[in-house]
Amino acid sequence: MSDVRKVFVTTEVARRFNVTTAYLIRLSKNMNFNESEFRETLKHTYLFSEEAVYQLALHFNSSKRK
């Protein structure tokens, strides 16, 4: 059985990284996540796995250092 505490919707992830949902969706599509990490549920509503959120955190942390 899956643990739903390890799945996040677009708004939750956008708030975590202080970005807009539109920017987060564009960025995520460019990061080429596979369907087990990132998928669309409804128009402009996506699900993110724990791994996808971790990869986004790495991206945002490396962007801040530049």
C-alpha positions in Angstrom: 0.0 0.0 0.0 1.2 3.5 -0.8 1.9 6.1 1.8 0.0 9.3 0.8 2.1 11.4 3.1 4.9 10.9 0.5 2.9 12.4 -2.3 2.5 16.2 -2.8 0.2 18.3 -5.0 1.4 21.3 -7.0 0.4 24.0 -4.5 2.2 22.3 -1.6 5.4 22.0 -3.5 5.1 25.6 -4.9 4.7 26.9 -1.3 7.6 24.9 -0.1 9.9 26.6 -2.6 8.2 29.9 -2.7 7.5 29.9 -6.4 4.4 30.1 -8.5 2.6 27.0 -9.5 3.0 27.9 -13.2 6.8 28.2 -12.8 6.9 25.0 -10.9 5.0 23.1 -13.6 7.2 24.5 -16.4 10.4 23.7 -14.4 9.2 20.2 -13.6 8.4 19.4 -17.2 11.9 20.5 -18.2 13.5 18.3 -15.6 12.1 15.3 -17.4 10.7 13.4 -14.3 9.3 10.0 -15.1 5.6 9.3 -14.5 6.3 7.7 -11.1 7.8 11.0 -9.9 5.5 13.6 -11.5 2.2 13.3 -13.3 -0.9 15.4 -14.1 -4.1 14.6 -12.4 -6.3 17.5 -13.5 -5.6 20.5 -15.6 -2.8 22.4 -13.8 -2.8 19.9 -10.9 0.1 17.6 -10.6 1.3 15.0 -8.2 4.9 15.0 -7.0 6.7 12.1 -5.4 9.1 12.5 -2.5 12.0 11.9 -5.0 10.8 14.7 -7.3 10.5 17.1 -4.4 14.1 16.1 -3.3 15.4 16.8 -6.9 13.6 20.1 -6.9 15.2 21.0 -3.6 18.6 20.3 -5.1 17.8 22.4 -8.1 16.6 25.4 -6.0 19.6 25.1 -3.5 22.1 25.1 -6.4 20.3 28.1 -8.0 20.7 30.1 -4.8 24.5 29.5 -4.7 25.0 31.1 -8.1 
